[in-house]
Amino acid sequence: MSDHEVSKPAQAHDVDDVVDAAPADGTAAPAAEPDHAAAAADADHAAVAASANEGLAEAARAAEGAPAAESAAAQPSASAEKPVAPAEDPDVAAFAAAEAAFPGTFGGTFTPPAPLAAESHPLSPAETTVIGGTSALTPEAVAAETQVLAPATHLAPASAADAAPLPIFVQAPEAPRERGNRGAIFGIGLLAAVCFAVLYLGTALGVAALTGKADSTNIGTYALDQLRSAGLWVPVVVFFIGFWFLGAIINRGRWGFWVVFGIIVGAFAYAGHLLGAIGSVAFWTLGTAEIGTLVGDQLLAPLAIAAFVFGRELTIWFGAWAARTGARRTAQNEEAQREYERVLEAGPQLPQ
């Protein structure tokens, strides 16, 4: 018999007695019924009794064969490929069938046991392959049973608040370059050289007129000869070189530097007069003694002294002009430096 309990009358030991004692609908029978109704009830009771007797007989046979079946099921079968479902209790099945056919016959409600959960899901022959007595899954079955889920990616919605501010590139200010005065000195030196040439030529014509080399009849011819002579242009070129050389050194310096060192430009002009005296003759035909004599005669010549004086004086006065332009360049450089420092102190500014 099974461990499940079935409600039965305590005094009934035979199915026929139980059927006769229990009413069909669980209520009290009427006192008197017609004969045909009693015959129909007897027939139903007889059918129920026969069905119950057959169930008991099957339960007895199943109980006798249960130990053998359990011992046979305990031994593992090498040829079995599928798990064997547990056998159902025959008594429980018989009473369940009787209660289902005639509810309320046994005076209680039958509660069947909960079905056993399946131990494993049997695989179909198409899903398994036997290799050396071992069941293994085929690649097709693995692909059919396996589903690879890609990891879900959640993209946060971009918003103006989450967006990082873009960098703003501001050009750094460049340090100002100091503006020199050498270019202005070069132009001023050219004007000074022109003035030196005019003064030197006028002095040469005056000296020639005093010595009787030129008079009112040939003064023009003598002037043209001097313009074509190296004795005029060599001192002018040397004076310009001396003026620009001194200006390159002084640059933006004060006028006092031009006054003090203007004597250097005068010396350049004096040396230029001596070279012009040598260049005005065919010096390549002269010997060393003759060239020395020519230079000695020009050392204290009036025109040599005039060249020295003109060179120094022109340097002083045109140097004042150069010093003034140098002062303006200095002021501009200082203003640019102050503006540069102000920009650095203010820091980078966003474009308006």
Long-range contacts (C-beta under 8 A, 24 or more apart in sequence): 1-59, 1-63, 1-91, 2-89, 2-91, 2-92, 4-89, 4-92, 4-113, 6-92, 6-95, 6-106, 6-108, 6-110, 7-106, 7-107, 7-108, 7-109, 7-110, 8-106, 8-107, 8-108, 9-106, 9-107, 15-49, 15-52, 15-53, 15-56, 16-45, 16-49, 18-105, 18-106, 19-45, 19-48, 19-49, 19-52, 19-105, 20-45, 22-104, 22-105, 22-106, 22-107, 24-102, 24-104, 24-105, 25-104, 26-104, 26-107, 48-98, 48-101, 48-102, 48-105, 51-97, 51-98, 51-101, 52-94, 52-98, 55-90, 55-91, 55-93, 55-94, 55-95, 55-97, 55-98, 56-94, 58-90, 58-94, 59-90, 59-91, 59-94, 61-90, 62-90, 63-90, 63-91, 81-130, 81-135, 82-122, 83-119, 83-120, 83-122, 86-116, 168-350, 170-348, 170-349, 170-350, 170-351, 172-348, 173-340, 173-343, 173-344, 175-340, 176-333, 176-336, 176-337, 176-339, 176-340, 178-333, 179-329, 179-332, 179-333, 180-251, 180-252, 180-329, 181-247, 181-251, 181-252, 181-322, 181-325, 181-326, 181-329, 182-247, 182-248, 182-251, 184-322, 184-325, 184-326, 184-329, 185-243, 185-244, 185-247, 185-248, 185-250, 185-251, 185-322, 185-325, 186-244, 186-247, 188-247, 188-318, 188-321, 188-322, 188-325, 189-240, 189-243, 189-244, 189-247, 189-318, 190-240, 191-318, 192-239, 192-240, 192-243, 192-314, 192-315, 192-318, 193-236, 193-237, 193-239, 193-240, 193-243, 195-314, 195-318, 196-235, 196-236, 196-239, 196-240, 196-269, 196-310, 196-311, 196-314, 197-232, 197-233, 197-236, 199-306, 199-310, 199-314, 200-232, 200-235, 200-236, 200-303, 200-306, 200-307, 200-310, 201-226, 201-227, 201-232, 203-302, 203-303, 203-306, 203-310, 204-231, 204-232, 204-303, 207-302, 207-303, 229-276, 229-280, 230-276, 230-279, 230-280, 231-273, 231-276, 231-277, 231-279, 231-280, 232-276, 233-276, 234-272, 234-275, 234-276, 234-279, 235-269, 235-272, 235-273, 235-275, 235-276, 235-307, 236-272, 237-272, 238-268, 238-269, 238-271, 238-272, 238-275, 239-265, 239-268, 239-269, 239-272, 239-307, 239-310, 239-311, 239-314, 241-268, 242-267, 242-268, 242-269, 242-311, 242-315, 243-268, 243-314, 243-315, 243-318, 246-315, 246-319, 247-319, 247-322, 250-319, 250-322, 250-323, 250-326, 251-326, 252-326, 252-327, 252-329, 252-330, 253-323, 253-326, 254-323, 254-326, 254-327, 255-319, 255-320, 255-323, 255-324, 257-319, 257-323, 258-315, 258-316, 258-319, 258-320, 258-322, 258-323, 259-316, 259-319, 262-311, 262-312, 262-313, 262-315, 262-316, 262-319, 263-312, 265-311, 265-312, 265-314, 265-315, 266-308, 266-309, 266-310, 266-311, 266-312, 266-315, 267-308, 267-311, 268-311, 269-307, 269-308, 269-310, 269-311, 269-312, 270-304, 270-307, 270-308, 270-311, 272-307, 273-298, 273-301, 273-303, 273-304, 273-307, 273-308, 274-298, 274-299, 274-304, 277-301
